[in-house]
Amino acid sequence: MGMAWSSALTYPWEHGYYVKGIETVKVNIMLRIYSNKWHVYAGLAILNPSARVQIDQYARSTTEIFKLMLAGDGAGLRERIYKARDQVFGSPDETSEGTKRVPILLSESIFDQFSLGKPRLDNETVDTEEHEGTPTPPSPTQAIPANSHLSLLAMVDCWAHLGIQPFVHLDLAATPVFRMWIGVAEYLFRSPRRLDAAINAALYDVSHRSDDLEFVVAARGWSQCISFGNFDLYRERFERTAEFFHTRFEDATKLGSAMIKAIMESSAEVKVPTK
C-alpha cells in the first residue's frame, strides 16, 4: 500500500478516503512498517523460501481479483471471495477456529481515535502541484466512498490458496503488525455486511480504482524484486517509499502504539462465551 500511495503522490490521510475504520488500521500498519529499517523485512522476504512462495501468491491473488473487478464478473468474484472466507474464517453459519475466538478488532470506534486525518471541508483543497491527480476529497456531508479493500481480499485469498491458517501462526508469533493484519482481515471477512460492501465496491464503484491499479503494480513489483533476491533493489524500493512518508513517522509511531494498546485492552475485557 505504501508504494502504491507514494507512486500516486498521495498521502492517504489527506484526501479523505482513508481516515476512518478499517482504513485507519491499514494506514497505521503501512507507516509502522516503513518507519523501520529496510533490512528488518528484507531478510525475512528474500532469505525465507516460504515467504517467497507467499509473496508470489499474494501478487497472483491481487492480480486475479483485480481482473475479476475489471471484467465486472460479480459471480466469479463472490465465489472466489466467499470460498476464501469459508476456508480461512469459516462460513457465517458454522463454528470454526476463527469464529470461536474473540475478534482482535472489536469496534471501529476504537481505531477511529487513531486516524492521522479527517474528512476535509468543502472549501479545503489538495495542493494540486504536489498531489496531481489526487481525487477530490469528500466533505463531512458526503459519505466516504466504499472501498474494495483489495489488499485484504487478496491476503485472505492468498492464505486460502496456500492452506495457511493465520490463527495458528498468530498463536506462535503474535507480532503487533501481524496481529493487526489478521485483525483487520477478520473484521472485514467475519461481517457479511462489510464483506458484501467491499465486493460491491470492487465491482461497481470506481472511486478507489486508480489506487487499486497502483496497488496491483506495486504488489507485482515487490514479488519480482524478491524473486530476484536482490537486496540493493529491495533497499532502493523500500527507502524511496519511506522517504515519501517520513514526516509522519513520529506521529504514526505514537498513534500506532496507542492503538495496539487499546486493541489489546479491549480484547482482554471480552470473554468468549462457552457452551
C-alpha positions in Angstrom: 0.0 0.0 0.0 2.8 2.4 0.8 4.4 2.1 -2.6 1.0 2.4 -4.3 0.2 5.6 -2.4 3.7 7.1 -2.9 3.6 6.2 -6.6 0.4 8.1 -6.9 1.9 11.0 -4.9 -0.9 10.7 -2.4 -0.9 10.9 1.3 -3.8 8.7 2.2 -4.9 10.7 5.2 -5.1 13.9 3.2 -7.7 13.3 0.5 -10.3 12.0 2.9 -10.7 8.4 1.7 -8.5 6.7 4.3 -9.4 8.3 7.6 -12.0 6.1 9.3 -12.5 2.5 10.4 -10.5 -0.2 8.6 -8.6 2.5 6.7 -7.1 3.8 9.9 -5.6 0.4 10.7 -4.3 0.0 7.1 -2.6 3.4 7.2 -1.0 2.8 10.6 0.3 -0.6 9.6 1.9 0.8 6.5 3.6 3.6 8.4 4.7 1.3 11.1 6.5 -0.9 8.5 8.1 1.9 6.7 9.3 3.6 9.8 11.6 0.6 10.4 14.9 0.0 8.6 14.7 -1.8 5.3 16.8 -4.8 6.4 14.3 -5.7 9.1 12.0 -7.1 6.4 14.4 -7.7 3.5 16.0 -10.7 5.1 12.6 -12.2 6.0 11.3 -11.8 2.5 14.4 -12.7 0.4 16.1 -15.4 2.5 12.9 -17.3 3.6 11.8 -19.7 0.8 8.3 -19.9 2.4 8.0 -16.1 2.3 8.8 -16.1 -1.4 6.0 -18.5 -2.1 3.5 -16.4 -0.1 4.6 -13.1 -1.7 4.3 -14.7 -5.2 0.8 -16.0 -4.4 -0.2 -12.7 -2.9 0.8 -10.9 -6.1 -1.2 -13.5 -8.1 -4.2 -13.1 -5.9 -4.1 -9.4 -6.2 -3.9 -9.5 -10.0 -6.5 -12.1 -10.5 -9.0 -10.4 -8.2 -8.4 -7.1 -9.9 -9.1 -8.7 -13.3 -12.4 -10.0 -12.0 -13.2 -6.4 -10.9 -12.4 -5.0 -14.3 -14.5 -7.7 -16.0 -17.4 -6.9 -13.7 -17.6 -10.7 -13.0 -19.8 -10.5 -9.9 -20.5 -14.2 -9.7 -16.8 -15.1 -10.2 -15.6 -12.6 -7.6 -18.2 -13.5 -5.0 -17.5 -17.2 -5.5 -13.7 -16.7 -5.0 -14.0 -14.4 -2.0 -16.6 -16.4 -0.2 -14.6 -19.6 -0.8 -11.5 -17.9 0.7 -13.6 -16.6 3.7 -15.1 -20.1 4.4 -11.7 -21.7 4.3 -9.9 -19.2 6.5 -12.5 -17.9 8.9 -15.4 -20.3 8.4 -18.8 -19.6 6.9 -21.1 -17.3 8.8 -23.4 -20.2 9.8 -20.8 -22.5 11.2 -18.4 -22.7 14.1 -14.7 -22.8 13.3 -11.4 -22.0 15.0 -11.8 -18.4 13.8 -15.3 -17.9 14.9 -14.7 -19.3 18.4 -12.1 -16.6 19.1 -12.6 -13.2 20.5 -12.2 -10.8 17.5 -9.0 -8.9 17.5 -10.6 -5.6 16.4 -13.9 -5.2 18.2 -15.2 -1.8 17.2 -14.5 1.0 14.7 -14.9 3.5 17.5 -11.7 2.2 18.9 -9.4 2.7 15.9 -11.2 5.8 14.7 -9.5 7.6 17.6 -6.1 7.0 15.9 -6.6 8.4 12.5 -4.0 10.7 11.0 -6.5 12.7 9.1 -10.2 13.8 8.9 -12.6 14.3 6.0 -11.9 17.8 4.5 -14.3 20.7 4.4 -15.8 21.8 1.1 -13.6 24.8 0.9 -10.4 22.9 1.5 -8.4 21.7 -1.4 -5.4 19.5 -2.0 -2.2 21.1 -3.3 -2.6 20.1 -7.0 1.0 20.8 -7.8 2.3 18.4 -5.1 -0.6 15.9 -5.4 -1.5 16.0 -9.1 -4.3 13.5 -9.9 -5.5 13.2 -6.3 -9.3 12.7 -6.1 -11.5 15.5 -4.7 -11.9 14.7 -1.0 -15.4 14.1 0.3 -17.0 16.8 2.5 -18.3 15.9 6.0 -21.8 15.8 4.5 -20.8 13.3 1.9 -20.3 9.6 2.6 -16.8 8.3 2.1 -16.9 6.1 -0.9 -16.9 2.4 -0.2 -13.5 0.7 -0.7 -12.9 -2.7 -2.3 -10.2 -3.4 0.3 -8.3 -5.2 -2.5 -5.2 -5.7 -0.2 -7.3 -7.6 2.3 -9.3 -9.6 -0.2 -6.0 -10.7 -1.8 -4.5 -11.5 1.6 -7.2 -13.9 2.6 -7.4 -15.3 -0.9 -3.6 -16.0 -0.7 -4.0 -17.7 2.7 -6.8 -19.9 1.3 -4.8 -20.9 -1.8 -1.8 -21.9 0.3 -3.8 -23.6 3.0 -2.5 -21.2 5.7 -4.4 -20.9 9.0 -3.5 -17.4 10.3 -4.7 -18.0 13.8 -2.2 -20.9 14.2 0.6 -18.5 13.2 -0.8 -15.8 15.5 -0.6 -18.2 18.5 3.0 -18.9 17.6 4.3 -15.4 16.7 1.9 -12.6 17.6 3.9 -9.6 16.5 2.0 -6.3 16.6 1.9 -5.8 12.8 0.8 -9.4 12.2 -1.9 -9.2 14.9 -3.3 -6.0 13.3 -3.2 -7.5 9.8 -5.1 -10.6 10.9 -7.5 -8.5 12.9 -8.4 -6.1 10.1 -8.9 -9.0 7.7 -11.0 -10.8 10.3 -13.0 -7.6 10.9 -13.9 -7.4 7.2 -14.5 -11.1 6.4 -16.5 -12.0 9.5 -19.1 -9.4 8.8 -21.3 -10.3 5.8 -22.4 -6.7 5.5 -18.9 -5.3 5.4 -17.6 -8.0 3.1 -20.5 -7.6 0.6 -20.0 -3.8 0.7 -16.3 -4.4 -0.3 -17.3 -6.8 -3.1 -19.9 -4.4 -4.4 -17.4 -1.5 -4.3 -14.9 -3.7 -6.2 -17.4 -4.3 -8.9 -19.4 -1.1 -9.2 -17.6 1.9 -7.5 -14.5 3.3 -9.3 -13.7 5.8 -6.6 -10.7 3.7 -5.4 -10.0 2.1 -8.8 -6.8 4.1 -9.5 -5.4 3.2 -6.1 -6.3 -0.4 -6.7 -4.4 -0.3 -10.0 -1.3 1.2 -8.3 -1.6 -1.5 -5.6 -1.6 -4.3 -8.2 1.5 -2.8 -9.9 3.2 -2.4 -6.5 2.4 -6.0 -5.4 3.8 -7.5 -8.6 6.8 -5.2 -8.4 7.6 -6.4 -4.9 7.1 -10.0 -5.9 9.6 -9.6 -8.8 12.1 -7.8 -6.7 12.1 -10.5 -4.0 12.2 -13.3 -6.7 15.5 -11.7 -8.0 17.0 -12.0 -4.5 18.5 -8.5 -4.9 19.0 -6.7 -1.6 20.1 -3.5 -3.3 16.9 -3.3 -5.3 14.8 -4.1 -2.2 16.6 -1.3 -0.3 16.1 1.2 -3.0 12.3 0.5 -3.3 11.8 0.5 0.4 13.8 3.6 1.2 12.3 5.6 -1.7 8.8 4.8 -0.4 9.8 5.5 3.3 11.2 8.9 2.3 7.8 9.9 0.9 6.1 9.3 4.3 9.0 10.1 6.7 7.4 13.3 8.0 4.6 11.4 9.7 6.6 8.5 11.2 6.8 10.1 14.7 3.1 10.7 14.9 2.3 7.3 13.4 4.6 5.5 15.9 2.8 7.2 18.8 -0.7 6.6 17.4 0.1 3.0 16.3 1.4 2.1 19.8 -1.6 3.6 21.4 -3.9 1.8 19.0 -2.3 -1.5 19.7 -2.6 -0.9 23.5 -6.3 0.0 23.1 -6.9 -3.1 20.9 -5.2 -5.4 23.5 -7.1 -3.9 26.4 -10.5 -4.1 24.7 -9.9 -7.7 23.7 -8.8 -8.6 27.2 -12.1 -7.3 28.6 -14.2 -9.6 26.4 -14.9 -13.2 27.4 -15.6 -15.9 24.9 -19.0 -17.4 25.6 -18.8 -21.1 26.5 -21.4 -23.7 25.8 
